[in-house]
Amino acid sequence: AIDELVCYSDSLLCINLIKGPIVKYHVYVVLIQDIKELISQSNVTLCHTLREGNHCVDFLAKLGTSSDADLLIYGTPPDGILDLLRSDSSRTFFLRE
């Protein structure tokens, strides 16, 4: 079981929608409410991060969009992610190109 989970997102709008009061007429009101309920049942913290500070997530998101598979499971880190993991763990920021 997971005792505590910290979720980072580069979408401040999404974090504000989830943390803030419910917006009754938002197109995704049902999804937002479902997320709020899941979070309220456990020890989850939502945090904003800049995309430049989380290269691994950016890399994996791009890798996922380039695949036709519904689910990808890696037994080992995919090629190209280890250097990004090192820079993310040392909190090295790089400007977007």
Order of alpha helices (4+ residues) and beta strands (2+ residues): beta-alpha-alpha-beta-alpha-alpha
